[in-house]
Amino acid sequence: MSRPVYVSHPAVLEHDTGNHPECAARILAIEARLERSEWHGFERVEAPRAERALLEEVHFPEYVSAVEAFCQRGGGAIDADTIVSSGSWEAALRSAGGAVALVDRLLGGDAGTGFAAGRPPGHHAKAARAMGFCLFNNVALAATRAIRDHGLERVLILDWDVHHGNGTNDLFARRADVFYVSIHQAGLFPNTGEVADHGIGEGTGFTLNLPVPPRSGDDVFCALVEQRAVPLAREYEPELVLISAGFDAHAEDPLADCDVTEEGFARMTAAMRQFCQELGVPLGAVLEGGYALEALARSVDATLVELARGGD
Ligand SMILES: [Zn+2]
């Protein structure tokens, strides 16, 4: 197995949100930290643009065109939280394209693990609606690539961002080929992800929402990964595992009230890596939130250390 991959593109820095927690400084902080760690041996891969046809498989074509036109007119506020600029279209294509390219590398057999570090993030984006800093649903596009173009039948997405990934949840609610598991702080934006939301129709049982109370820390998050997500995953036998890797459950994060530390993120990554090794399937993490810059950088660094053990 060759080196793990880190997929990114400088264009994601041109998504200018003004004075906003979801800012280019997040990526700069992550990459400055990784530079000091010599990238933990990761191969750096330039994110391509996501293809229009794939975007239109997950999102309504009219929505994709509307986002493009809005950015090209100079941008502004799509909603109260979601700000775009003229650079956001290219950034969104590279952010989504990075998640998709990560899957291509993982399923092409030349990397066992990897990380896609794009922005805007994706897990709140719905089929026809931008939301919560997100334009296109990067992880959903990655899962769709795996199924449509690589012929996979079962993909597991573990979303440990502190917010419920309502976009991903809804896109796959009726499907059994994507198992969506989310750990999130109850009562927080976007106020979805109750336990009773467990899928619809053929998708019943293939969505698992695990809301946690404020002040939940490493023990709570890691126990849910180790004792709920992993056993379920073992039964499901995914052919690919994707992590919607938000780091805003960190104790220092300004947008939520959980108490996870970088050690907790490392431990959750290790649990998923061990599971993937046991099954012989690849593991890719796609950046979502995380707004305390130093804590974000340390947490991504700790995650990459564990992902780098994937090829052992
Ligand atoms: Zn979040």
Residues whose N, C-alpha, C, O or C-beta is under 5 A from the ligand:
A	BS01	ZN	D161 V162 H163 G246 D248 G289
